[in-house]
């Protein structure tokens, strides 16, 4: 059974930084494509960033230049370093993992079979 657990959310002032962690247990971690999505109040959940098995990375336009995704296969964890945070980044951030996804579909939420419960990120101005 696969478990996905996020951590690292919190309250930060605009311009500040946070590092989110996503731990995936069960299965072979190096085979997972892992992505971050977020959902702001009253809005649909949206793609933020993805790291695939070969460590290629992808970002949404809003995350480019400010966020960095990385993985440590030895510790079964994916990190999302978020810098220069803005109030518009306020959302619940979800980690999703899939070992069967076609990598070109990384933005498609339906492709991910394993999700965490989410971690709240609040950026105040």
N, C-alpha and C positions, 0 to 999 in steps of 0.2 A: 504494500500500500504506500502510495506517495503522499507525503505531507509537504506543504509549502507554508513557510512562516516568514512574515515580514517584520522588520523592526527598524527603529531609528527615526521615526516620525516625531514631530513635536511642534512647538511654537517658536518662530524665529522672526526677527525684524527684517524688513525689506533690505536687500543687499547682503544678507547673511547666507550661511551655508548649512546644509545638512547632508549626512550620508545615510542612505537607506541600505539595509541588508536584506537579502532574501536567501533563506536556507531551504534547500530541497533535500528531503530524505526519502530513501526508497528508490530502487532502480540504480542505474549507472549514471551518475551526475554528469559526466563528460558528454553523454549522449543527448542531454537536454538542450533545447533552445529555450532561453529564458528571456522574458520581456517584462517591462513595466508598463502598466496602464494607470490612468488616473480618472477619477470622477469628481467633478466639482458639484456643489449643490445646484440642483435643478438642471444639470447638464448630463449628456450621455457620456459614458465611459470612453476614453480616447487613448490612443497609443502614445507612449512617451519614448521608449527606447528598447532595443533588442540586442542581445549578444548571442551569436549562434555557436555551434559546436567548434568551429574553427576560429572562434574569437573575432570574427567580423562583427562590426557594430553598426547600428542604425539608429537614427534619431528623428523625432518629429521636428518640424521647423522651429517650434518654440523651445525645444530642448538643445538644439545645436548651439555650439559655442559656450553653453552654460553648464550642461550636464555631461558626466562621463560615466559610462557603464563599464564594468570589468567583472571578471570572474576568477575565483580561486578553486580549481577543481580538486585540490587536495583537501579543502575544507568544505566542499559542497555549498559554496556561497557565491552569490552575485551581489555586487555593490552598485549603487547609483549615487554618485557624488553630485550634489546639486549646489551650484554656486550662483551668486548674484540673484538670489531668489526674489520674486516679485509677488505682490498680493494675488495676481492672476494664477500663480502656481498653487494656491490653496486648494486642496482636494484630498480625497482618500486615495492613496497610492496602492495599487495591487500588483503583486508579482504573479506571473503565470509561467508555467513550464510545459513543454511538450517534447517527447522523444520521437514523435512520428510526424511532426509538422513538415510540410514542404517549405523550405526556408524562404522562398519568394512570397509566401503567404504570412509572413511574420506580423503584419499589422492586423490580421484577421483574428478577432477574439475567439471566434468559433473553432479555430484550429487548436486551441489550448485546452487540454483536459484537466489540468491541475492548477488550482488557484488558491492563493492565500486569503486570509480574512481582511487584509488591508491595514494600512497604517495611516493615521491622519497627519497631514502636513498643513500647518496654518502659518501664513506669512502676513504679518501685520505691517501697516504703513505708519 
